[in-house]
């Protein structure tokens, strides 16, 4: 999915930045929690942010991960008075944040900018809906496959042997994405390795049979084009 700031022209980017403040956030630092008053909308100048929902003790589901030039905090700023998710810096971040009243006024006065915001929010919701569908409808194996497909879309290189994922995949991170135990993820991954669907060297995986994942998740019937983390 195209990051929010990359959808805007320089005029609108400069307008937003002129009304924003900057903050440095360390890796693992909390930005906001579910239930906090929704005061700010955020843009990522540098770093990575994970937005997730608590599903009980030590159980989380990642709603989405946002990267450089993207925004977050829209669910709360534009849909109510409270943040409905929690946001944590996955990497050290430089963020711009703008007050709710200011971003609402800027959008109100700039129709084209408002249109780009609307498209971005709609695509985000479609992508999130597809994730939840995969996690709920296709069991633990389908949920893990959904994460692997998204890693492949973001970091995959097609080779004669399959799709090589250039980003390390940590099983504990997969478990956080889908809200199941690390042990469950490990069992699924080991099953695929035994069947020759995937191989790995340490944390780097090669998907030898991506069609297995596509069939498992009935991907041919899904119209969503933004299958990313």
VENMO-V272432 format. One record per pair of residues at least 12 apart in sequence whose C-alpha atoms are under 6 Angstrom apart, sorted by the first residue. I is the first residue (numbers start at 1). J is the second residue. Records with the same first field share a line. If there is no record, write none. Layout:
I = J  J
This chain:
1 = 226
3 = 69  70
4 = 70
5 = 69  70
20 = 96  97  98
21 = 96  97
22 = 95  96
23 = 94  95
24 = 93  94
25 = 92  93
26 = 92
27 = 89  90  91  92
28 = 88  89  90
29 = 88  89
30 = 88
31 = 87  88
32 = 86  87
33 = 86
34 = 83  84  85  86
35 = 82  83
36 = 82  83
37 = 81  82
38 = 76  77  81  82  83
39 = 99  100
40 = 97  98  99  100
41 = 73  97  98
42 = 71  72  96  97
43 = 70  71  95  96
44 = 68  69  70  95
45 = 68  69  94  95
46 = 68  93  94
47 = 68  91  92  93
48 = 66  67  90  91
49 = 65  66  88  89  90
50 = 65  87  88  90
51 = 63  64  86  87
52 = 85  86
53 = 85
59 = 179
60 = 176  179
61 = 176  177  178  179
62 = 177
64 = 229
65 = 229
127 = 226
145 = 213
150 = 227  228  229
152 = 165
162 = 207  208
163 = 206  207
164 = 206
165 = 205
168 = 203  204
169 = 203
197 = 209
